[in-house]
Amino acid sequence: MTSAFHRVTVEKATEAYVLSRGRARFFSIARAIRAIRTLMPACGATDRELAGMLAAACIVHGIPVTFDAAMPEGAEMRLHS
């Protein structure tokens, strides 16, 4: 008997989290980062990378997003490079 586990990537986790919050009035990037860090403690992505993935998923799915995550002073959020 073979057991196959699907590997959950950070991208899939961010997309699933965004979709699970789709009916909220707005989507909190800070709250989402905390949730993903709790669910995936070994996640190698930086907060900034997570914020970008989350924001992109919100935009794709038409979900209002609040950029409330603390970023280093002088840093700008960029969705496209």
Secondary structure by P-SEA (a helix, b strand, c coil): cbbbbbbbcaaaaaaaaaaaacccccccaaaaaaaaaaacccccccaaaaaaaaaaaaaaabbbbbccccccccbbbbccc
